[in-house]
Amino acid sequence: MDILRLLLDVGEFDIKMRGENGLTALSWMALRGSVEGMQMLLDRGADVNALCNEDRTPLSWAAGKGQGQFILKSLLDAGVEMNLKDHQGRAPLSWAAINGGVEAKRNST
């Protein structure tokens, strides 16, 4: 996280930049379970509802990977839209159920 912090502090990191699949840095941090990285990006205005090429949000990626309650709570506290559906018609809770993360979702509320 030191490198991310440094890049953000010197203005050399575009938080709106997307990878080939359309994922933002915030989506990657949510997917990987990095609360610290997510918070750094959120503090600098990262879009908590940014959609990737599959129309999935950071919350959808986190829920689909069964990330813990701290990740989900951080996204919820940042104002994430909980019911945005992806191109398959699945909301984040659907991804959590598919991948066994329903308990983490339930505990985050």
Number of C-alpha atoms within 10 A of each C-alpha: 10 8 8 13 15 12 13 16 11 8 10 10 14 13 17 14 10 16 11 8 9 16 23 24 22 28 27 17 20 26 21 16 21 16 18 14 20 24 18 16 22 17 10 12 12 20 20 22 21 19 19 19 14 13 18 23 29 29 33 29 23 27 30 22 19 24 21 18 20 16 28 27 19 20 24 16 9 17 12 19 15 15 13 17 19 17 10 9 9 15 21 25 20 18 20 24 15 14 13 15 21 19 13 19 23 12 12 15 9
